[in-house]
Amino acid sequence: MMSGSGPIVANLKHPSALIPMAMSIAALTLVLGHIAMFGTARQADEGTAAHLWQLLMAGQLPIIGFFAIKWFPRTPGPALLVLVLQAIAGLAAAAPVFLLNF
């Protein structure tokens, strides 16, 4: 392991770092599973998958805020990297929704 990666790995072990990424992965899996089962055709109304996606995406915002408030002042560099990883995971979960107008 690189000598500078210790604080990054330590920050990634905190639940407030991992839970938002897990929620984004769950949201992405939900969208991809729904597309695989039902296709990309527009639905008459928002179904359960859309509501769960919205809950997963919105539910991680307070957790990300908690992580930022708690860990950014203590370890700014590693915490910023974790926040960037959380943002990338969130964008990956949102990409199919916006690209496919789902």
N, C-alpha and C positions, 0 to 999 in steps of 0.2 A: 504494500500500500504506500502511496506517496505520502510524504511527510506533511503536506498541507491539507490533505483530505480528511484528517481526523475530525475537525469540527463539523465538516459537511456531513460526514457519516453520522456523527453524534446528533446533529439536528434532524437528520432524516429518520432517526429512531423515535422521535417524539410522535405521539398519536396525532397531535395537531398538525404535523407535517404530512403524515401518511393518510389520514382519513379523507382529506379533500381529493387527493390523487386517486384513492380507491373509489370515491364517489364519482369522479369523472370517468374512470374506467368502467364502472357499473353503468353510467349513463350512455357511454359509447356502445357498450355491449347491448344495452336495451334497444338503442336505435338500430344497430346493425342486425340484431335478431328480428326486430319488427320488419325491417326491410326485407330480410331473407324470407320471412314467412308470408308477408302480405304485399310486397313490392313497394314501389314509390308513388303509387297513385294517390291523389288527394282524397282525404277522408271527408265524409259529410260533416263530422264534428271531431273535436279532439277526443281521442280515446284514452284508455288507461296508460298506454305507453307514453303518450305526450305529457300527461299529468305527472307520471313518475319521473320523467326526464326533468321537468321543470322543478320538481321538489328536490331532486338530487343536485341540480345545478345551483339553485338558490340556497339550499341548505348548507352548502359548503362555504358560503361567503362569511358567516359569523365565525366559523372555525379558522378560516384563513386570516380573518381580522385578529382573532385571539393569538394565533401564531405570530403574526407580525408585531403585535403590541408586546408580547412577552419576549420573543427571541431576537428581534431586530436590534434593540438597544444593547443586548448582551453580546451577540456575535453577528455584526452587520453583514460581513461578507458571506459566510455560509448561509445565513438566514435569507439573504437576497437570492442566492442560488436556489434555495428551496422554494421561494416565492415564484421564481421564474419557472421552475419545474411544475408547480401547481398551475400556473397560467398556461403553460404548454398543454398540460393534461386537460384543462378546461376548454381550450381552443380546439383540441382534437375531438372532444366530445361534442362541441357545438358545430364543427365543420360539416358533418353530413346533414345536419338539420338545415343549415343555411345554404349549402351548395345545392341540395336537392329540393329546396323549398318544401321541406317536409313538415 
